Structure formats: C-alpha cells, structure tokens
Amino acid sequence: MDVYLVGGAVRDKLLKLPVHERDWVVVGARAEDLLKQGFLQVGKDFPVFLHPSTREEYALARTERKSGKGHTSFDVFASPDVTLEDDLARRDLTINAIAQSEDGEIVDPYNGVQDIKARKLRHVSEAFTEDPLRVLRVARFAARFAHLDFTVAEETQQMLQEMSASQELSHLVPERVWREWEKSLLTQTPTVFLTLLRDIQALSQVLPGITADDSQLQRLQRTSAYSDSVTLRFASLFIEQETPESLKQFCRQLAIPNHYRDSALLARNHEDFITTPELPEKAQLAALLKQIDYWRRPEKLEQLLQLRQAEYSESKQQKSIAAQHKKLRSGAEKAAALNAGTLQQQGFTGKALGDALREQREQILAEALN
C-alpha cells in the first residue's frame, strides 16, 4: 500500500502558495485495509475515507467512466490494481494531476510541473469532455491564477468551446454552477471567470442574464479591487439590472442564497445613489434611510456606501466621497438615536408625531453634512 499527496496541495506547494487542505490517494489497497486502520468511510459512491487523527481525506485509487449526461453520471472503479497514473489520468488539468510520495518524490506523468512553469491550464486527456462541470472549473482556475499570469492552453480553449457548443452545460445542476461562480468571486480577478465563459459562448447557458459587457466587468473589477466581500462583488453586477423581477428570476433559476439576492436588489433599487457623486438633499436622504429600513437594518446603508465608495475608488473624487460617507454615517447614527418617546412626552401624537420625527431627522442629517 502506497500513499501519495495529490491535487491542489501539490500544485500550491510548487507555486509556493499556502496549502489549506490536503488530499491523499492510496494505491494498492482495499477499503477493508483502511477500515482496519481506523479510517472512517464517508463516501458511498466514491471510496473516500477520513484519517483517524488528522481527519484528512484519503481516497482509494480509482478510474471513472461516463454513464450518462451531466457531471454526476459516472461509474467508479476502485481496485488495488488501479495505478497512480490511472488515478491521475481522470483529473481535469495537468497542474492538478501531480502527486508527491511520502518521501517527497514528485510523480508527474502528464507534465503538470512543466505547465506550472509555463503558466498554462491544460487538460489531461480527452476524457476531460465527459464532465461539463470542468468548463466552470477551468474558468474558476483561470480567475484564481490570473494574477500569476496563467492562461488557458489553446487546445484546451478549443475543447471548452466544443463542450459549450454541445449544450452539455445545460445539464449542470444550478447549485453546482453557483458554487463554482461563488468560488470565483473570492479570487483576485473574478472578471476572468465571466470573460472566459463569454468567449466560449457558455455564459448564456450557465448564467443567463449576465452579459459580461464592459460596464459590468469594469464595475466588478473596481469593486473587487476595493473589497474582498463576495456579497458586494455579486451585488455590483446588478446595479444596472433592468427590473427587480428579472433579478429575482435569475437568482431563483440558479438557487442563489437569499442574502445575495437581497444585496443585489438593494444595489439595483438604489442605482442613482451609488452612481451619483453628489449626495441627495436631506429630505431624499431621510426618505432613503426609511426606505431601506435603516432604523432597524443599519447594515443596508453600509452596503450602499461601500458600493458607492467602490464606484469611485479609481477616480479623483475618491477622497471627497469618503468624507461624505463619514459625515453621513455620523448623521444617520444620530438620527437613529432620536427617540419617538421623547417627542410623545412633548405632546406629539399620530401624524404630527411622524412629521416631527421626520423633520428632526432631516435636520440632524443636514447639520451632519454641512
């Protein structure tokens, strides 16, 4: 029985990047061999086990054969006769098909080390086309490693184009599409994910409604440079969305979590506030705070301010916008502290109470912004 470190951990070590998790392949063993050593089996369809002390994943060397449409229809064959090279052959990219033995020897049957040096994302074999999810994985890796100058190999780009044309991507479940996109939004250059899918004519299949036009991409890149928040990055894409209904439909179609949808709707519904360099008048500001339920949900104003700051993060107005926001935050906090009970004690009731509360909040905002 031989054990090898495989996949992303080896790749990231070679790239001198932090290794956050390690996966292992066990060659020449059966499930019973690992169970006897205290490993816990966690995969019913795949022979995957958790190490009794480290809890890291150990998988028996296996091969796969496509048995239907989509990315889940595969027959898995695990046996002591499956070699390390057989196991690595089923992986997507050469840079992910490198192994390291327990004594530190690099095993690289598909020239992944060479592709790391050349900064190329290249498929391992023609079997790549059997799994449509790999199109999104390549787009995600392209986004993740763009800052290291990685690009997709020409022959792999052509294969992605052919897979897109086959309409296989239409069989991907929405949750998996979203998971890959969400991961790409964590990278330094999330725009690369969208541009690659656009270039291979896959965008309309997997992210209908995302155009990846210049306006969307530039705003996403500005927001990404300004903030690491995936929520803000996602919301920035929908500031110019045509209707709230189309945005809601898009999020339903991809099973996108509600907090992302709500943030995108907030951005879309307040496009003018985000994209106008001058703050609204005090009455409009007070109305905005009421509309977003600031008095109970102050985080909504903060999100709008962050999106607005990102909008001008590369302009000469950056400092003046930041100064505006500092004053607005202070004024909004003071306005929120205004107690309706105090006004009631002064004799205000009913509509007069509401009017007095609004007027005093407007006055507080006006004083803060002067």
VOGU-3710 file (C-alpha; in Angstrom, 3 decimals, decimal comma):
1> mdvylvggav> 0,000/0,000/0,000  1,427/3,360/-1,104  0,116/6,786/-0,125  0,521/9,949/-2,209  -0,336/13,586/-1,650  -2,270/14,707/-4,729  -4,014/17,563/-6,462  -4,233/21,100/-5,200  -1,886/20,651/-2,258  0,974/19,570/-4,532
11> rdkllklpvh> 0,166/22,269/-7,072  0,093/25,023/-4,473  3,336/23,830/-2,861  5,032/24,039/-6,256  3,585/27,529/-6,727  4,793/28,470/-3,225  1,228/29,260/-2,199  -0,334/28,432/1,186  -1,755/24,906/1,359  -5,103/24,959/3,141
21> erdwvvvgar> -6,129/21,318/2,812  -4,503/18,091/1,742  -5,939/15,147/-0,172  -4,341/11,732/-0,445  -4,575/8,783/-2,812  -3,969/5,248/-1,601  -2,638/2,794/-4,195  -2,671/-0,984/-3,796  -5,274/-1,175/-1,033  -8,887/-2,184/-0,441
31> aedllkqgfl> -11,499/-0,486/1,683  -11,082/-3,160/4,350  -7,393/-2,279/4,691  -8,193/1,312/5,633  -11,119/0,398/7,867  -8,853/-1,919/9,859  -6,515/1,031/10,469  -9,334/3,113/11,932  -10,244/5,162/8,863  -13,877/6,249/8,565
41> qvgkdfpvfl> -15,577/5,774/5,205  -17,507/8,903/4,176  -18,292/8,302/0,510  -20,919/5,819/-0,620  -20,336/6,367/-4,321  -16,619/7,079/-4,005  -14,110/5,153/-1,883  -13,154/8,111/0,345  -12,055/7,811/3,973  -11,181/10,163/6,828
51> hpstreeyal> -7,867/9,655/8,607  -8,490/8,666/12,260  -6,371/11,510/13,671  -5,872/14,225/11,011  -9,396/13,882/9,505  -7,840/14,460/6,082  -9,395/12,682/3,116  -7,809/9,523/1,732  -9,251/8,043/-1,460  -8,551/4,660/-2,991
61> arterksgkg> -7,019/4,972/-6,444  -9,866/4,789/-8,920  -10,945/5,184/-12,508  -14,202/6,638/-13,793  -16,362/6,060/-16,851  -19,179/8,304/-18,008  -22,573/6,591/-17,876  -24,996/9,410/-18,704  -25,446/13,140/-19,127  -24,274/15,795/-16,697
71> htsfdvfasp> -21,416/15,773/-14,215  -22,755/13,148/-11,783  -23,308/10,233/-14,156  -20,095/8,249/-13,729  -19,312/4,641/-12,906  -16,447/4,412/-10,416  -13,996/1,515/-10,288  -11,624/1,212/-7,315  -9,231/-1,694/-7,005  -5,710/-2,460/-5,746
81> dvtleddlar> -4,842/-2,896/-9,436  -5,563/0,771/-10,285  -2,244/2,566/-10,606  -1,389/6,083/-9,521  -1,089/7,068/-13,193  -4,596/5,685/-13,834  -5,981/7,755/-10,985  -4,224/10,947/-12,070  -5,462/10,457/-15,644  -9,074/11,109/-14,603
91> rdltinaiaq> -8,247/14,581/-13,265  -9,134/17,759/-15,113  -5,937/19,782/-15,560  -2,314/18,744/-15,697  -1,458/21,119/-12,842  -3,934/19,157/-10,692  -2,600/15,759/-11,809  0,671/15,823/-9,881  1,400/13,589/-6,892  4,059/13,503/-4,195
101> sedgeivdpy> 5,182/10,323/-2,481  5,708/10,062/1,269  9,447/10,517/0,774  8,909/13,729/-1,204  9,329/12,434/-4,756  7,211/14,244/-7,364  5,228/11,961/-9,681  4,184/13,874/-12,792  3,081/11,614/-15,670  1,189/14,382/-17,509
111> ngvqdikark> 3,770/17,199/-17,377  1,931/19,318/-14,859  5,173/20,757/-13,475  6,103/21,946/-16,956  2,687/23,602/-17,320  3,093/25,293/-13,936  6,372/26,761/-15,140  4,752/27,787/-18,439  1,710/29,163/-16,588  -0,704/27,055/-18,651
121> lrhvseafte> -4,048/25,499/-17,777  -4,155/22,366/-19,933  -6,495/19,369/-19,881  -5,038/15,969/-19,018  -6,799/13,908/-21,687  -9,794/13,689/-23,999  -11,765/12,337/-21,027  -11,965/15,964/-19,914  -15,029/16,369/-22,159  -17,006/13,787/-20,176
131> dplrvlrvar> -17,675/16,200/-17,307  -19,299/19,541/-18,244  -18,600/20,934/-14,774  -14,949/21,080/-15,776  -15,728/24,023/-18,039  -16,621/26,033/-14,947  -13,679/24,656/-13,003  -11,257/25,801/-15,689  -12,893/29,234/-15,679  -12,509/29,348/-11,901
141> faarfahldf> -8,859/28,314/-12,020  -8,267/30,888/-14,746  -9,687/33,535/-12,397  -7,801/32,208/-9,392  -4,410/32,159/-11,066  -4,727/35,091/-13,474  -2,614/37,245/-11,157  0,164/34,673/-11,613  -0,145/35,040/-15,406  -1,804/31,667/-16,015
151> tvaeetqqml> -3,742/31,355/-19,267  -5,754/28,545/-20,840  -3,825/26,448/-23,355  -5,035/26,912/-26,922  -6,112/23,291/-27,373  -7,976/23,382/-24,050  -9,730/26,605/-25,041  -10,857/24,881/-28,234  -12,136/21,919/-26,228  -14,085/24,247/-23,940
161> qemsasqels> -15,623/25,874/-26,999  -16,715/22,487/-28,353  -18,170/21,441/-24,995  -20,154/24,662/-24,866  -21,477/24,103/-28,385  -22,618/20,579/-27,439  -25,107/22,050/-24,914  -23,818/19,638/-22,246  -23,616/22,567/-19,856  -27,402/22,726/-19,806
171> hlvpervwre> -27,380/19,509/-17,746  -25,473/21,075/-14,842  -27,494/21,474/-11,667  -27,903/25,127/-10,617  -26,322/24,620/-7,200  -23,052/23,440/-8,743  -22,984/26,333/-11,192  -23,479/28,764/-8,324  -20,826/27,057/-6,201  -18,186/27,473/-8,893
181> wekslltqtp> -19,207/31,074/-9,576  -19,205/31,904/-5,870  -15,686/30,493/-5,539  -14,569/32,595/-8,495  -15,919/35,703/-6,763  -13,395/35,062/-3,992  -10,440/35,372/-6,361  -8,374/38,453/-7,147  -9,742/38,627/-10,694  -13,344/37,336/-10,741
191> tvfltllrdi> -13,911/39,025/-14,096  -11,777/36,334/-15,751  -14,377/33,686/-14,873  -17,048/35,620/-16,759  -14,917/36,632/-19,733  -13,787/33,055/-20,339  -17,363/31,777/-20,292  -18,384/34,628/-22,575  -15,560/33,915/-25,005  -16,520/30,239/-25,376
201> qalsqvlpgi> -20,230/31,139/-25,754  -21,150/29,397/-22,496  -22,321/32,381/-20,474  -25,932/32,317/-21,664  -26,183/28,605/-20,803  -24,937/28,782/-17,231  -25,519/32,405/-16,184  -28,460/33,667/-18,253  -28,855/37,371/-17,661  -25,166/38,078/-17,099
211> taddsqlqrl> -23,843/39,839/-20,192  -20,253/40,409/-19,066  -20,285/43,649/-21,030  -17,693/46,344/-20,384  -19,832/48,137/-17,821  -20,442/45,005/-15,744  -16,844/43,842/-15,899  -15,339/47,221/-15,075  -17,643/47,667/-12,099  -16,917/44,143/-10,847
221> qrtsaysdsv> -13,180/44,728/-11,164  -13,389/48,062/-9,317  -15,451/46,530/-6,545  -13,108/43,542/-6,293  -10,067/45,802/-6,035  -11,824/47,783/-3,318  -13,336/44,953/-1,251  -12,923/41,223/-0,605  -16,636/40,897/0,154  -18,251/38,332/-2,138
231> tlrfaslfie> -21,641/39,857/-1,358  -20,539/43,302/-2,546  -18,873/41,871/-5,636  -22,012/39,943/-6,542  -24,280/42,931/-5,916  -22,142/45,206/-8,082  -23,049/43,157/-11,152  -26,727/44,067/-10,844  -26,630/47,815/-10,223  -27,930/48,406/-13,757
241> qetpeslkqf> -30,284/45,402/-13,840  -33,370/46,244/-15,898  -36,073/45,111/-13,460  -36,261/43,647/-9,941  -38,334/40,776/-11,346  -35,620/39,716/-13,794  -33,076/39,767/-10,969  -35,292/37,649/-8,725  -35,891/35,184/-11,556  -32,150/34,903/-12,190
251> crqlaipnhy> -31,471/34,151/-8,520  -34,276/31,565/-8,373  -33,007/29,876/-11,511  -29,515/29,444/-10,039  -30,663/28,700/-6,474  -28,608/31,659/-5,244  -28,916/32,215/-1,472  -31,360/34,904/-0,408  -28,815/37,208/1,214  -27,004/37,563/-2,113
261> rdsallarnh> -30,293/38,239/-3,888  -31,332/40,848/-1,318  -27,999/42,638/-1,574  -28,248/42,711/-5,359  -31,801/44,066/-5,176  -30,667/46,778/-2,773  -27,947/47,809/-5,213  -30,280/47,707/-8,207  -33,007/49,713/-6,461  -30,578/52,481/-5,500
271> edfittpelp> -28,523/52,811/-8,657  -28,770/56,612/-8,639  -27,440/56,861/-5,094  -24,496/54,591/-5,922  -23,560/56,169/-9,233  -24,119/59,876/-8,493  -21,143/61,696/-6,919  -23,332/64,207/-5,055  -25,405/63,098/-2,096  -29,175/63,690/-2,279
281> ekaqlaallk> -30,843/66,539/-0,396  -31,698/65,986/3,270  -35,339/65,071/2,570  -34,316/62,489/-0,019  -31,673/61,083/2,312  -34,190/60,726/5,114  -36,571/59,013/2,689  -33,766/56,685/1,578  -32,987/55,712/5,165  -36,654/54,967/5,757
291> qidywrrpek> -36,952/53,014/2,514  -34,038/50,721/3,340  -35,307/50,357/6,931  -32,096/51,874/8,247  -33,539/52,347/11,735  -33,688/48,550/12,126  -31,197/47,448/9,449  -28,235/49,883/9,535  -26,087/47,386/7,606  -28,060/48,195/4,456
301> leqllqlrqa> -26,782/51,766/4,413  -23,267/50,483/4,957  -23,577/48,213/1,941  -24,753/51,093/-0,242  -21,890/53,264/0,987  -19,376/50,503/0,268  -20,730/50,058/-3,263  -20,675/53,822/-3,780  -17,107/54,057/-2,484  -16,085/51,231/-4,825
311> eyseskqqks> -17,768/53,040/-7,717  -15,413/55,996/-7,243  -12,404/54,106/-5,884  -10,361/54,790/-9,020  -11,423/58,416/-9,510  -10,187/61,774/-8,236  -13,398/62,007/-6,208  -12,411/59,087/-4,003  -11,411/61,232/-1,003  -14,404/63,556/-1,221
321> iaaqhkklrs> -16,752/60,555/-1,419  -15,116/59,060/1,681  -15,550/62,372/3,508  -19,235/62,471/2,515  -19,718/58,975/3,862  -18,060/59,763/7,181  -20,480/62,647/7,724  -23,477/60,627/6,537  -22,675/57,719/8,860  -22,413/60,109/11,795
331> gaekaaalna> -25,656/61,874/10,913  -27,545/58,640/10,338  -26,418/57,250/13,694  -27,541/60,426/15,479  -30,849/60,400/13,620  -31,390/56,768/14,560  -30,812/57,647/18,205  -33,703/60,130/18,121  -36,356/58,714/20,417  -40,011/58,922/19,416
341> gtlqqqgftg> -40,887/58,577/23,089  -39,249/61,922/23,818  -41,414/63,583/21,176  -44,512/61,925/22,631  -43,663/63,416/26,001  -43,588/66,776/24,253  -47,186/66,215/23,186  -46,765/64,887/19,647  -49,160/62,112/18,603  -50,388/60,435/15,433
351> kalgdalreq> -49,451/62,102/12,157  -47,888/65,055/13,968  -45,521/62,663/15,741  -44,445/61,123/12,428  -43,960/64,539/10,848  -41,922/65,822/13,789  -39,756/62,703/13,801  -39,092/63,036/10,076  -38,332/66,762/10,282  -35,928/66,392/13,187
361> reqilaealn> -34,123/63,519/11,473  -33,799/65,613/8,322  -32,387/68,461/10,390  -29,848/66,161/12,041  -28,739/64,869/8,627  -28,470/68,404/7,243  -26,321/69,533/10,160  -24,070/66,487/9,870  -23,467/67,036/6,151  -22,708/70,761/6,352
//
